[in-house]
Amino acid sequence: MMTSGQLRAARALLGIDQKALAALADVSLPTIQRMEASDGVVRGTVETLTKVIEALNRAGVDLIGDNARSDGGGRGVRFTTPPPRQDS
């Protein structure tokens, strides 16, 4: 499971734009745009989500789920508590 915020943060950590991520994951630019524009958990086909997550992993980014341990030792950022909802 990946949230749109995690996806945007991962791109920011890598210093790449949406087009570059789409190329790394072998998915279309509109797919990445749709994923990042979604509210909360990103939805998509299992194949597409897997491609994006694997591309991020290859680039050096691990997505950490709620209450998951991170023993890898690399640098990163995570919320200590869930952020408050920002309803529009």
Order of alpha helices (4+ residues) and beta strands (2+ residues): alpha-alpha-alpha-alpha
